[in-house]
């Protein structure tokens, strides 16, 4: 299998020095797009030494019970977050820096997962948060916004989708509807 795992120029390989987990590996946030779904939704996180292993760990962990068609992982350190109980970020300023593309994830209510809302250009993470709130969180319907540089999101290669996602589709026994309940059991 091959993976679309870009590396930023000058980026050090993530290793044990960047660890934040008990297992000595850094944490990676996982986003899954389910079959029939239009957006990637935050699942949880995995610990892995690199992006390729994070993709495999995420597949094995989060695609056992749902039918995924796309998988993204990003280092947790690449996520910039804003919560509604925090003060408003400063207005975007003229930083003179070059804009990069940021992916925006919004959580609309507490208890729901962050959902990919779209992309926008910004020079800094603060500018990206401010612009994301202006574009994707109008009328106070969002309680949390995450922005991630697009270059830090690692995706499973679409050409390998069959090999990446198909093994889980053939395991019908993972669904409760696969099993017959004896009549003696009654209501369960």
Secondary structure in CASP SS format (residue, H / E / C, confidence):
PFRMAT SS
TARGET T0000
AUTHOR 0000-0000-0000
METHOD secondary structure of the structure
MODEL  1
X C 1.00
X C 1.00
X E 1.00
X E 1.00
X C 1.00
X C 1.00
X C 1.00
X C 1.00
X C 1.00
X C 1.00
X C 1.00
X C 1.00
X C 1.00
X C 1.00
X C 1.00
X H 1.00
X H 1.00
X H 1.00
X C 1.00
X C 1.00
X C 1.00
X C 1.00
X C 1.00
X C 1.00
X C 1.00
X E 1.00
X E 1.00
X E 1.00
X E 1.00
X E 1.00
X E 1.00
X E 1.00
X E 1.00
X E 1.00
X C 1.00
X C 1.00
X C 1.00
X C 1.00
X C 1.00
X C 1.00
X E 1.00
X E 1.00
X E 1.00
X E 1.00
X E 1.00
X E 1.00
X E 1.00
X E 1.00
X C 1.00
X C 1.00
X H 1.00
X H 1.00
X H 1.00
X H 1.00
X H 1.00
X H 1.00
X H 1.00
X H 1.00
X H 1.00
X H 1.00
X H 1.00
X H 1.00
X C 1.00
X C 1.00
X C 1.00
X C 1.00
X C 1.00
X E 1.00
X E 1.00
X E 1.00
X E 1.00
X E 1.00
X E 1.00
X E 1.00
X E 1.00
X H 1.00
X H 1.00
X H 1.00
X E 1.00
X E 1.00
X E 1.00
X E 1.00
X E 1.00
X C 1.00
X C 1.00
X C 1.00
X C 1.00
X C 1.00
X C 1.00
X C 1.00
X C 1.00
X C 1.00
X C 1.00
X C 1.00
X C 1.00
X C 1.00
X C 1.00
X C 1.00
X C 1.00
X E 1.00
X E 1.00
X E 1.00
X E 1.00
X E 1.00
X E 1.00
X E 1.00
X E 1.00
X C 1.00
X C 1.00
X C 1.00
X C 1.00
X C 1.00
X C 1.00
X C 1.00
X E 1.00
X E 1.00
X E 1.00
X E 1.00
X E 1.00
X E 1.00
X E 1.00
X E 1.00
X C 1.00
X C 1.00
X H 1.00
X H 1.00
X H 1.00
X H 1.00
X H 1.00
X H 1.00
X H 1.00
X H 1.00
X H 1.00
X H 1.00
X H 1.00
X H 1.00
X C 1.00
X C 1.00
X C 1.00
X C 1.00
X C 1.00
X C 1.00
X C 1.00
X E 1.00
X E 1.00
X E 1.00
X E 1.00
X E 1.00
X E 1.00
X H 1.00
X H 1.00
X H 1.00
X E 1.00
X E 1.00
X E 1.00
X E 1.00
X C 1.00
X H 1.00
X H 1.00
X H 1.00
X H 1.00
X H 1.00
X H 1.00
X H 1.00
X H 1.00
X H 1.00
X H 1.00
X H 1.00
X H 1.00
X C 1.00
X C 1.00
X H 1.00
X H 1.00
X H 1.00
X C 1.00
X H 1.00
X H 1.00
X H 1.00
X C 1.00
X C 1.00
X C 1.00
X C 1.00
X H 1.00
X H 1.00
X H 1.00
X C 1.00
X C 1.00
X C 1.00
END
